Amino acid sequence: MSIGISQNVHIEGIVDRQGNNHLVWFDGLRPRQVKYQKSLNPATLIMQGIPKVGFPVKFILQDIYNLNGNYLFGLSTNISQGITLLDGRKFPLDDNSLLQGSFYTPKAIGLSNSSGLLNSNNQATVSFDIPNIPSLSGLNLYASFITLNSTGTVISISDPINLTIL
């Protein structure tokens, strides 16, 4: 599919060999990818709800490679450095007090079901009850999760998602 937007530039939808969709624009001689619509990552994270002070949001976690596997969900205020795992892969969230709270005292920061087992559909739902503290409005957060096998080996790492509390 191609959509002309001027004499010299047009936009075209392209599907690569893996079935991933790309939106590409051409400026005469060379194509440029401007949007990537589908990830190859087997671990996906979707937020449901509006992140607003005093209201809950839910995160739907799914890992197509880890049926009934363990998961660990976290929140952080930054993704600039991430955490390098023993196998060299990187967990995208920075290690800070919010991430530590996510892992060790989740209820204290409003998280429930932030660790556990994926269900038979390879999914889990994490709830985040955003505290009713007006100064949280405008706070930028990131969420991500990992899945592990029964020996504690990391199977998958989700891409981070960004949320700004309203």
C-alpha positions in Angstrom: 0.0 0.0 0.0 1.3 3.4 -0.9 0.1 6.9 0.0 1.4 9.9 -1.9 1.9 13.0 0.2 3.8 15.1 -2.3 5.6 14.9 -5.6 8.9 13.9 -3.9 7.8 11.9 -0.8 5.4 9.0 -0.4 4.7 6.6 2.4 4.5 2.8 2.0 3.6 0.0 4.3 6.1 -2.9 4.1 6.0 -6.3 5.7 9.4 -8.1 6.2 10.2 -11.8 6.1 9.2 -12.3 9.8 5.8 -10.7 9.2 6.7 -7.4 11.0 5.0 -4.3 9.7 7.0 -1.2 9.0 5.9 2.3 7.9 8.5 3.6 5.5 8.8 6.9 3.7 10.8 7.5 0.6 12.4 10.9 -0.2 13.5 10.1 -3.7 16.5 7.8 -3.4 16.5 6.1 -0.1 13.8 4.6 2.2 13.6 5.6 5.9 11.8 3.6 8.5 9.7 5.9 10.7 7.6 3.4 12.7 8.0 -0.1 13.9 4.6 -1.6 14.7 5.3 -5.1 16.0 8.0 -6.5 18.2 9.6 -9.9 18.0 9.9 -9.9 21.8 8.0 -12.9 23.2 7.3 -11.0 26.5 4.7 -8.3 26.0 3.3 -5.8 28.5 0.1 -3.8 28.1 -1.3 -1.2 30.5 -5.1 -1.0 31.0 -6.5 2.2 32.4 -5.4 5.8 32.8 -2.5 6.4 35.2 -4.2 9.0 37.4 -3.5 10.0 41.0 -5.8 7.9 43.3 -6.9 5.4 40.6 -5.7 1.9 39.7 -4.2 0.7 36.5 -3.6 -2.9 35.4 -0.7 -4.4 33.5 -1.3 -7.5 31.4 1.9 -9.6 31.1 2.4 -12.3 28.6 5.3 -14.5 27.6 4.6 -16.9 24.8 7.7 -18.9 25.6 7.0 -19.6 29.3 3.8 -21.5 30.0 3.1 -21.4 33.8 6.5 -19.9 34.4 7.5 -17.4 37.1 7.4 -13.7 36.5 8.7 -10.6 38.3 7.3 -7.1 37.5 8.9 -3.8 38.4 8.5 -0.1 38.2 11.3 2.5 37.9 11.7 6.2 37.4 14.3 5.7 34.7 15.7 3.4 32.0 19.0 5.1 31.3 21.3 2.3 32.5 19.2 -0.8 33.2 20.6 -3.8 34.9 23.0 -6.2 33.2 22.1 -9.8 33.9 24.6 -12.7 34.4 24.0 -13.9 30.8 24.8 -10.4 29.4 21.2 -9.4 28.6 19.9 -6.2 30.0 16.8 -5.7 32.2 15.7 -2.2 31.0 14.7 -0.6 34.3 17.2 1.3 36.4 17.9 0.0 39.9 16.5 2.6 42.3 14.3 2.7 45.4 11.0 2.3 43.3 12.3 -0.8 41.6 13.5 -2.2 44.9 10.1 -1.5 46.4 8.5 -3.3 43.4 10.5 -6.4 44.2 10.7 -6.5 48.0 7.7 -4.4 49.4 5.2 -4.2 46.5 2.1 -3.6 48.6 3.8 -0.6 50.2 4.0 1.1 46.8 0.5 0.0 45.6 1.4 -3.1 43.6 -0.4 -6.4 43.9 0.4 -9.6 42.1 3.8 -8.2 41.0 5.4 -11.7 41.2 4.0 -15.1 40.7 3.2 -17.7 38.0 1.8 -17.1 34.6 -1.5 -18.8 34.0 -2.3 -21.5 31.4 -2.6 -18.7 28.7 1.0 -17.5 29.6 -0.4 -14.4 31.2 -0.7 -12.5 34.5 -2.3 -9.3 35.6 -0.5 -6.9 37.9 -2.5 -4.1 39.6 -1.0 -0.7 40.6 -3.1 1.4 42.9 -1.6 4.8 42.3 -1.6 6.6 45.7 -3.8 9.6 46.2 -0.9 12.0 46.5 -1.3 15.1 44.3 2.4 15.7 44.0 2.7 12.4 42.0 1.0 14.1 39.1 3.4 14.5 36.3 5.7 11.7 37.5 7.2 9.7 34.7 7.5 5.9 35.3 8.6 2.9 33.4 7.3 -0.7 33.8 8.8 -4.0 32.7 9.0 -7.7 33.7 11.0 -10.8 33.4 10.0 -14.4 33.3 12.1 -17.2 34.8 12.1 -21.0 34.6 11.9 -23.2 37.7 15.7 -23.0 38.2 15.6 -19.1 38.3 17.1 -18.7 34.8 15.7 -15.6 33.0 13.7 -16.7 29.9 12.3 -13.4 28.6 12.6 -9.7 29.3 9.8 -7.4 28.3 10.4 -4.1 26.6 9.7 -1.2 29.0 6.6 0.8 28.7 6.3 4.4 29.8 3.5 6.0 31.9 3.1 9.5 33.2 0.8 9.9 36.2 -1.9 12.5 35.6 
